[in-house]
Amino acid sequence: MKKGKTPQLFRTLPIGMKRVFIHLEVQRIECKECLCLKQVR
């Protein structure tokens, strides 16, 4: 069951002297058996 999204910020290798960041929204899901929240990989 989907339970929203969480914004994530990842830092990657620099391009020249510029720092590079990747902004992603990671889907969260809830297990119906144990009711725990996990992030999709």
PyMOL Python script that loads the backbone (N, CA, C, O; Angstrom):
from pymol import cmd

cmd.read_pdbstr("""\
ATOM      1  N   MET A   1       0.845  -1.164   0.000  1.00  0.00           N
ATOM      2  CA  MET A   1       0.000   0.000   0.000  1.00  0.00           C
ATOM      3  C   MET A   1       0.898   1.237   0.000  1.00  0.00           C
ATOM      4  O   MET A   1       1.826   1.327   0.804  1.00  0.00           O
ATOM      5  N   LYS A   2       0.635   2.174  -0.879  1.00  0.00           N
ATOM      6  CA  LYS A   2       1.451   3.382  -0.966  1.00  0.00           C
ATOM      7  C   LYS A   2       1.143   4.317   0.198  1.00  0.00           C
ATOM      8  O   LYS A   2      -0.008   4.446   0.614  1.00  0.00           O
ATOM      9  N   LYS A   3       2.175   4.962   0.715  1.00  0.00           N
ATOM     10  CA  LYS A   3       2.010   5.868   1.859  1.00  0.00           C
ATOM     11  C   LYS A   3       2.727   7.198   1.628  1.00  0.00           C
ATOM     12  O   LYS A   3       3.246   7.784   2.577  1.00  0.00           O
ATOM     13  N   GLY A   4       2.765   7.682   0.394  1.00  0.00           N
ATOM     14  CA  GLY A   4       3.361   8.984   0.129  1.00  0.00           C
ATOM     15  C   GLY A   4       4.780   8.887  -0.395  1.00  0.00           C
ATOM     16  O   GLY A   4       5.302   7.804  -0.659  1.00  0.00           O
ATOM     17  N   LYS A   5       5.383  10.046  -0.534  1.00  0.00           N
ATOM     18  CA  LYS A   5       6.743  10.137  -1.057  1.00  0.00           C
ATOM     19  C   LYS A   5       7.604  10.944  -0.103  1.00  0.00           C
ATOM     20  O   LYS A   5       7.108  11.803   0.626  1.00  0.00           O
ATOM     21  N   THR A   6       8.899  10.660  -0.114  1.00  0.00           N
ATOM     22  CA  THR A   6       9.850  11.406   0.700  1.00  0.00           C
ATOM     23  C   THR A   6      10.899  12.013  -0.218  1.00  0.00           C
ATOM     24  O   THR A   6      11.476  11.298  -1.038  1.00  0.00           O
ATOM     25  N   PRO A   7      11.163  13.308  -0.106  1.00  0.00           N
ATOM     26  CA  PRO A   7      12.223  13.894  -0.932  1.00  0.00           C
ATOM     27  C   PRO A   7      13.595  13.450  -0.442  1.00  0.00           C
ATOM     28  O   PRO A   7      13.849  13.419   0.762  1.00  0.00           O
ATOM     29  N   GLN A   8      14.469  13.110  -1.365  1.00  0.00           N
ATOM     30  CA  GLN A   8      15.823  12.682  -1.043  1.00  0.00           C
ATOM     31  C   GLN A   8      16.797  13.526  -1.856  1.00  0.00           C
ATOM     32  O   GLN A   8      16.510  13.887  -2.997  1.00  0.00           O
ATOM     33  N   LEU A   9      17.939  13.838  -1.272  1.00  0.00           N
ATOM     34  CA  LEU A   9      18.984  14.605  -1.940  1.00  0.00           C
ATOM     35  C   LEU A   9      20.243  13.754  -1.960  1.00  0.00           C
ATOM     36  O   LEU A   9      20.751  13.359  -0.911  1.00  0.00           O
ATOM     37  N   PHE A  10      20.747  13.471  -3.162  1.00  0.00           N
ATOM     38  CA  PHE A  10      21.949  12.663  -3.331  1.00  0.00           C
ATOM     39  C   PHE A  10      23.048  13.534  -3.911  1.00  0.00           C
ATOM     40  O   PHE A  10      22.809  14.299  -4.846  1.00  0.00           O
ATOM     41  N   ARG A  11      24.251  13.422  -3.363  1.00  0.00           N
ATOM     42  CA  ARG A  11      25.399  14.145  -3.905  1.00  0.00           C
ATOM     43  C   ARG A  11      26.223  13.173  -4.735  1.00  0.00           C
ATOM     44  O   ARG A  11      26.557  12.084  -4.267  1.00  0.00           O
ATOM     45  N   THR A  12      26.552  13.558  -5.965  1.00  0.00           N
ATOM     46  CA  THR A  12      27.325  12.698  -6.852  1.00  0.00           C
ATOM     47  C   THR A  12      28.716  13.285  -7.045  1.00  0.00           C
ATOM     48  O   THR A  12      29.086  14.266  -6.400  1.00  0.00           O
ATOM     49  N   LEU A  13      29.466  12.681  -7.926  1.00  0.00           N
ATOM     50  CA  LEU A  13      30.806  13.173  -8.221  1.00  0.00           C
ATOM     51  C   LEU A  13      30.731  14.547  -8.877  1.00  0.00           C
ATOM     52  O   LEU A  13      29.819  14.809  -9.661  1.00  0.00           O
ATOM     53  N   PRO A  14      31.683  15.428  -8.564  1.00  0.00           N
ATOM     54  CA  PRO A  14      31.660  16.762  -9.156  1.00  0.00           C
ATOM     55  C   PRO A  14      31.990  16.730 -10.648  1.00  0.00           C
ATOM     56  O   PRO A  14      32.710  15.854 -11.128  1.00  0.00           O
ATOM     57  N   ILE A  15      31.446  17.703 -11.359  1.00  0.00           N
ATOM     58  CA  ILE A  15      31.790  17.911 -12.763  1.00  0.00           C
ATOM     59  C   ILE A  15      32.690  19.141 -12.794  1.00  0.00           C
ATOM     60  O   ILE A  15      32.224  20.263 -12.598  1.00  0.00           O
ATOM     61  N   GLY A  16      33.965  18.929 -13.039  1.00  0.00           N
ATOM     62  CA  GLY A  16      34.928  20.025 -12.947  1.00  0.00           C
ATOM     63  C   GLY A  16      35.011  20.471 -11.499  1.00  0.00           C
ATOM     64  O   GLY A  16      35.306  19.665 -10.617  1.00  0.00           O
ATOM     65  N   MET A  17      34.755  21.746 -11.248  1.00  0.00           N
ATOM     66  CA  MET A  17      34.770  22.288  -9.889  1.00  0.00           C
ATOM     67  C   MET A  17      33.357  22.470  -9.328  1.00  0.00           C
ATOM     68  O   MET A  17      33.192  23.029  -8.244  1.00  0.00           O
ATOM     69  N   LYS A  18      32.332  22.001 -10.060  1.00  0.00           N
ATOM     70  CA  LYS A  18      30.946  22.173  -9.615  1.00  0.00           C
ATOM     71  C   LYS A  18      30.451  20.941  -8.880  1.00  0.00           C
ATOM     72  O   LYS A  18      30.628  19.814  -9.343  1.00  0.00           O
ATOM     73  N   ARG A  19      29.828  21.165  -7.728  1.00  0.00           N
ATOM     74  CA  ARG A  19      29.191  20.062  -7.005  1.00  0.00           C
ATOM     75  C   ARG A  19      27.880  19.712  -7.705  1.00  0.00           C
ATOM     76  O   ARG A  19      27.178  20.594  -8.199  1.00  0.00           O
ATOM     77  N   VAL A  20      27.559  18.427  -7.744  1.00  0.00           N
ATOM     78  CA  VAL A  20      26.362  17.962  -8.439  1.00  0.00           C
ATOM     79  C   VAL A  20      25.461  17.247  -7.438  1.00  0.00           C
ATOM     80  O   VAL A  20      25.911  16.383  -6.685  1.00  0.00           O
ATOM     81  N   PHE A  21      24.177  17.621  -7.441  1.00  0.00           N
ATOM     82  CA  PHE A  21      23.183  17.011  -6.566  1.00  0.00           C
ATOM     83  C   PHE A  21      22.043  16.469  -7.413  1.00  0.00           C
ATOM     84  O   PHE A  21      21.707  17.035  -8.453  1.00  0.00           O
ATOM     85  N   ILE A  22      21.451  15.372  -6.963  1.00  0.00           N
ATOM     86  CA  ILE A  22      20.284  14.793  -7.620  1.00  0.00           C
ATOM     87  C   ILE A  22      19.136  14.827  -6.617  1.00  0.00           C
ATOM     88  O   ILE A  22      19.252  14.304  -5.509  1.00  0.00           O
ATOM     89  N   HIS A  23      18.029  15.446  -7.014  1.00  0.00           N
ATOM     90  CA  HIS A  23      16.831  15.529  -6.173  1.00  0.00           C
ATOM     91  C   HIS A  23      15.828  14.485  -6.669  1.00  0.00           C
ATOM     92  O   HIS A  23      15.417  14.516  -7.829  1.00  0.00           O
ATOM     93  N   LEU A  24      15.437  13.565  -5.787  1.00  0.00           N
ATOM     94  CA  LEU A  24      14.469  12.524  -6.138  1.00  0.00           C
ATOM     95  C   LEU A  24      13.396  12.425  -5.065  1.00  0.00           C
ATOM     96  O   LEU A  24      13.634  12.732  -3.897  1.00  0.00           O
ATOM     97  N   GLU A  25      12.215  11.991  -5.481  1.00  0.00           N
ATOM     98  CA  GLU A  25      11.170  11.653  -4.522  1.00  0.00           C
ATOM     99  C   GLU A  25      11.083  10.134  -4.475  1.00  0.00           C
ATOM    100  O   GLU A  25      10.833   9.492  -5.495  1.00  0.00           O
ATOM    101  N   VAL A  26      11.287   9.560  -3.295  1.00  0.00           N
ATOM    102  CA  VAL A  26      11.301   8.109  -3.127  1.00  0.00           C
ATOM    103  C   VAL A  26       9.952   7.676  -2.555  1.00  0.00           C
ATOM    104  O   VAL A  26       9.491   8.206  -1.544  1.00  0.00           O
ATOM    105  N   GLN A  27       9.335   6.710  -3.219  1.00  0.00           N
ATOM    106  CA  GLN A  27       8.024   6.208  -2.793  1.00  0.00           C
ATOM    107  C   GLN A  27       8.150   5.416  -1.496  1.00  0.00           C
ATOM    108  O   GLN A  27       9.070   4.613  -1.340  1.00  0.00           O
ATOM    109  N   ARG A  28       7.219   5.644  -0.560  1.00  0.00           N
ATOM    110  CA  ARG A  28       7.155   4.860   0.676  1.00  0.00           C
ATOM    111  C   ARG A  28       5.996   3.884   0.560  1.00  0.00           C
ATOM    112  O   ARG A  28       4.947   4.209   0.004  1.00  0.00           O
ATOM    113  N   ILE A  29       6.199   2.676   1.095  1.00  0.00           N
ATOM    114  CA  ILE A  29       5.135   1.670   1.086  1.00  0.00           C
ATOM    115  C   ILE A  29       4.952   1.123   2.495  1.00  0.00           C
ATOM    116  O   ILE A  29       5.865   1.168   3.319  1.00  0.00           O
ATOM    117  N   GLU A  30       3.749   0.604   2.758  1.00  0.00           N
ATOM    118  CA  GLU A  30       3.437   0.030   4.067  1.00  0.00           C
ATOM    119  C   GLU A  30       3.136  -1.455   3.897  1.00  0.00           C
ATOM    120  O   GLU A  30       2.336  -1.838   3.044  1.00  0.00           O
ATOM    121  N   CYS A  31       3.773  -2.280   4.704  1.00  0.00           N
ATOM    122  CA  CYS A  31       3.527  -3.724   4.695  1.00  0.00           C
ATOM    123  C   CYS A  31       2.181  -3.992   5.377  1.00  0.00           C
ATOM    124  O   CYS A  31       1.932  -3.509   6.482  1.00  0.00           O
ATOM    125  N   LYS A  32       1.330  -4.752   4.721  1.00  0.00           N
ATOM    126  CA  LYS A  32       0.013  -5.050   5.298  1.00  0.00           C
ATOM    127  C   LYS A  32       0.095  -6.032   6.455  1.00  0.00           C
ATOM    128  O   LYS A  32      -0.775  -6.034   7.326  1.00  0.00           O
ATOM    129  N   GLU A  33       1.137  -6.875   6.476  1.00  0.00           N
ATOM    130  CA  GLU A  33       1.266  -7.876   7.537  1.00  0.00           C
ATOM    131  C   GLU A  33       1.804  -7.281   8.831  1.00  0.00           C
ATOM    132  O   GLU A  33       1.233  -7.500   9.899  1.00  0.00           O
ATOM    133  N   CYS A  34       2.912  -6.521   8.743  1.00  0.00           N
ATOM    134  CA  CYS A  34       3.543  -6.014   9.969  1.00  0.00           C
ATOM    135  C   CYS A  34       3.347  -4.510  10.166  1.00  0.00           C
ATOM    136  O   CYS A  34       3.791  -3.962  11.175  1.00  0.00           O
ATOM    137  N   LEU A  35       2.687  -3.833   9.213  1.00  0.00           N
ATOM    138  CA  LEU A  35       2.380  -2.397   9.272  1.00  0.00           C
ATOM    139  C   LEU A  35       3.621  -1.501   9.364  1.00  0.00           C
ATOM    140  O   LEU A  35       3.533  -0.376   9.856  1.00  0.00           O
ATOM    141  N   CYS A  36       4.772  -1.990   8.896  1.00  0.00           N
ATOM    142  CA  CYS A  36       5.974  -1.157   8.910  1.00  0.00           C
ATOM    143  C   CYS A  36       6.082  -0.390   7.590  1.00  0.00           C
ATOM    144  O   CYS A  36       5.623  -0.859   6.548  1.00  0.00           O
ATOM    145  N   LEU A  37       6.696   0.799   7.649  1.00  0.00           N
ATOM    146  CA  LEU A  37       6.909   1.627   6.467  1.00  0.00           C
ATOM    147  C   LEU A  37       8.309   1.393   5.926  1.00  0.00           C
ATOM    148  O   LEU A  37       9.273   1.328   6.688  1.00  0.00           O
ATOM    149  N   LYS A  38       8.418   1.266   4.601  1.00  0.00           N
ATOM    150  CA  LYS A  38       9.713   1.074   3.959  1.00  0.00           C
ATOM    151  C   LYS A  38       9.781   1.948   2.720  1.00  0.00           C
ATOM    152  O   LYS A  38       8.755   2.358   2.176  1.00  0.00           O
ATOM    153  N   GLN A  39      11.007   2.228   2.278  1.00  0.00           N
ATOM    154  CA  GLN A  39      11.200   2.980   1.045  1.00  0.00           C
ATOM    155  C   GLN A  39      11.500   2.010  -0.084  1.00  0.00           C
ATOM    156  O   GLN A  39      12.207   1.020   0.104  1.00  0.00           O
ATOM    157  N   VAL A  40      10.957   2.303  -1.260  1.00  0.00           N
ATOM    158  CA  VAL A  40      11.207   1.481  -2.438  1.00  0.00           C
ATOM    159  C   VAL A  40      12.640   1.709  -2.879  1.00  0.00           C
ATOM    160  O   VAL A  40      13.113   2.845  -2.879  1.00  0.00           O
ATOM    161  N   ARG A  41      13.343   0.637  -3.258  1.00  0.00           N
ATOM    162  CA  ARG A  41      14.729   0.769  -3.728  1.00  0.00           C
ATOM    163  C   ARG A  41      14.783   0.992  -5.205  1.00  0.00           C
ATOM    164  O   ARG A  41      15.868   1.125  -5.771  1.00  0.00           O
TER     165      ARG A  41
END
""", "prot")
cmd.dss("prot")
cmd.show_as("cartoon", "prot")
cmd.util.cbc("prot")
cmd.orient("prot")
